Amino acid sequence: MTVKMAEWAVKLLAKSVPKLSKPMLIAGLPGIGNVGKVAVDFMIEELGAEKLYEFFSFNLPHSVFVTEENLIELPSIKLYFKKGSGKRPDIVFVAGDVQPINEQSCYSFSEAVLDHFTKLSGSMVITIGGIGLPAVPKKPKVYCTGTTKAVVESYKSISIEPKLYGVVGPIIGVTGVLLGLSKRRGIPAVSLLAETFSHPMYLGIKGAREVVSVLNDKLALGINIKELDAEIREMEAEAEGRAKLSELPKALRGIGKARSGEDVSYIG
């Protein structure tokens, strides 16, 4: 079954639409350091979330991906779901290979996601992204912002930095627009932004790890963080064969310096 929504074709991938109890939505798409994508993909895999919807549009990048089977796939964005257990709530995930290519398609996609989320009686939206730094952070900080003081306050913990204002500029892409449109609809929403290295080839798995750790505690996900730690160690070992991570920024000093001596930026 395919339903047209604006310029987005939405295809049901599950046998039927599941009955969920006030699910939470967690969105993480490619962006700086791919922090959101890495975090959400890891949670989907660890929790065994199931595919629910696929979103397709001509406003996705004009490219195809080559798979491990040496075949091609068009880019897509999918919704997954996982029913709750114990203290863990029902969760809907937004994951994909790409983001919409322009401002209008970013808004229309976010509206399409929220329309479907509302039909599922969704209760809250969480977006995940990265804050780009000119050096690899040893222990990435996680910042939080949201639609109301109350919802931001509910996510404060010893592992979250209390103040984001002045650290970043606008939150760009689906990570930011989902927040803004959620506020217009009266849906509580927060964004968790983790520090990462701003080099385009750097994978911000450490930042993703910190975000997953926060959500693991907050939502009682029951995820084994040690598995993500093992992936980090494996990546660092591979990097040592090419160049030490601590030396990467030295070759990229042309990035510039902010008033504090470090660039801080956010791309979505």
N, C-alpha and C positions, 0 to 999 in steps of 0.2 A: 504494500500500500504506500503510495507516494502522494503527499499533499503539498501543493504549491503555496508558499508563503513569501510574498514580495518576490525578490529575485532568488530566493532560496528554495531548493527542492529538498523536502524532509522525508526521508524514507524510514519506515519502521523496520528495525532489524530483529527485534524480539518476536516471539510467536504471538504475543499480545501485550498490551500496555499493562504493566504490573500495578497492583494496588499498594501504594507506599503511604506511610504514615508521616506526614509533615517532613519530607526529606530535606536535607541540606544540599546545596549545590557547591561543588568545589571545581574551579576552573583553572587550568594551567596550560597555556599554549606557548609556542616558541617565542622567545624574546631574548633580552640580553642575558647571556650565560645559559639560556634555556632552563633557568631555574624552575619556572612553573611547569614546563613540560616534563622535566626529569622527575619532579616531585609527584605530579599527578600520575604519570605512567607507572612509577614505582608503587604507588598506593593501589592503582587498579590491578596490577599484577599480584601484589601481596594479598589483597582482599578477594581476588577472584571475581571482580566485578564483571557484569554481563553487558553486552552491547544492547542499546535501546534504540537510538536514532542515529542516522547519518545525515549530515548537512552537506549539500553540494550547490555550487553556484559558479557562474562564469566570472564572478568577482574573486575567485581564488587565483593564485599565481599561475601563469601560463607555462606549466611545466609538468613533467611526470617523474615519478621515482622509479628506480630500478631495484627490484627486490632481490633477495638472496637466491631465488630460483631463476634469476636473470630475466624476469618478466617485468612489465611496466604497470604502474598504478597511478591513477590520477590522485592529486592531493584531496584530502577530505578532513572533516572535523566530525567527531562522533560524541554522542552522549552514552554513558554507561550507568548502570545502577547496581547498588548492592544493598540488600535489605539488612536492617539492623539486627543486633544480637546483644542481649544484656544491656549495658549502658550505651553501646554504640548506636547512633541513630541511623535511619535510612539515609543513604547518600546517593546523589547523582553527580557524576563526574563529566566535565567537558575536557576532551583531549583531542589532539590532532597534530598533523604534520606542519601546518601553516596557520597564518592569520589572514583575515580578509585584507585585500590589497589597498583599500582606500577608506576615507572617513565615512562615506555614505554606507558602504557595505559593512563596515565595522558596526555601525549603528543598527542596520537592518538585521545583521546576524545576531547581535545581542538581544534585540527585540524578539526575534524568533526563538532564541533559547529561553528567554523569560516567559514567553507565551506558553511554551510546552511545560516549563517548570511550574507555572501557575496552575495548569491543568492537573499537575501531579500533586497539588496542594502544598507546594514548596514553602518552606518556612524561613530560610536564610541562605545568603549567597556569600561564598568565600572565594576571592581570587588570589592568585599567587604570581609573583614576579621577582625581578632582580634589580638591584641597585648597583650600577657599574662603578668600579673603582679602578685606578691606574695601577694597582698592585694586587697580587693574590692575597686575600685576607686569611690570616692563620685560623681564626675562628670567626666565621661570618656572623654579624649581628642581624637580628630579625626585627623589622619595624612593623608597626600596625597603624592603619588608618581605617576609617569607616564612615557610615552614613549618619550615625548619631553618637553622642558622647557615651550613652549607656552601652551600646554594643561594643564600642572600642574598649571601654572600661572592663567589660566582661572577658576580654581577651588579654588583659594585662597579666603578666607573670614575670617571674625573675629572669626568664629567658627571652623576653621581648623588650626592645627599647621603647621607652615611654613617649618619645617625641619625634615625629617625622618631619614636621614643618621646618623648613630651612635646610633640610638634608637633600631633598629632591625637588625637581620642578614638577610639571604636570605628569600624571600617570597616563601613558599613551597606550592605545590599542584596546583590545577586548578586556584586558586586566582593569583598565580604568573605566571604560564605557559601561561595562556591566554594573559597576558600582553606582555610577551616576543614574542609569536607567532604573536600577533597583530602588534608589532613593525616590525617584519620581513615582514609582508604584507603591511606595510604602513598605518595601521588603527590606528588612535589616540586612546589612552587608558590610563585610570587612575585607581588607586586602592585607596580606602578609608579604612583605618585601624583604628579601635577603640580600646581603652584600655579596658581590661576586666580582671577578676580574672582567673588565670591559673589552678584552680582546675578542674579536669575532670567532676565533677558533677555540676559545676556552669553554669548557663545559663546567657549569657551576654546580657540580654535584655536591660540594660541601655546603653551599647555601641551601640547596634542595634538602639536604639531610637535616639542617636546622629547622626548616619549615615543617618537614614531616614529623620531626620530634615534637614540635609544639602541638601540632594537630593530633598526634598520637596520644599525648597527655590530655588535651582538651576534650577530644571526642571519644576517648577510650577505644581507639582503633584496634589495639592488640597486635600492632606490627612489630616485628623483630628488627629493631634499628641496627643490630649488629651485622645484618646482611648488607645494608647500605654502607656501613663502615668498611666491610670487606671489599666492596666495589671501589670505594675511595682509595684504599691501600693498593689495589690492583692497578688503578689508573695512575697513581703516583709512581708506582714502580715502572710502568711503561714510559712515563714521562722522563724519568731519570736517564733512560737510554738515549733520549734525544737532547734534553736540556733540563736542568733542575727547575722546578716550578718557581723557586725563589729568584731565579735569574731571568725569567721571562720578561718581567717589566723593564729590566735594564736595556733591553733591545728596543723598547717601545717608549722611551722617555719623551718622545715628541708629542705624546698625548696632551701634555700641558699640566698646569697647576692651578688649583682654585685658591681661594683666600686662605684656606687652612693648609695649603701645600699639597692637597690631594683633589683630583677631580672626582666629582660625584654626579652621576647621571642616571636617568631611568628611561628605558625605551619600550617597556611593555612585556 
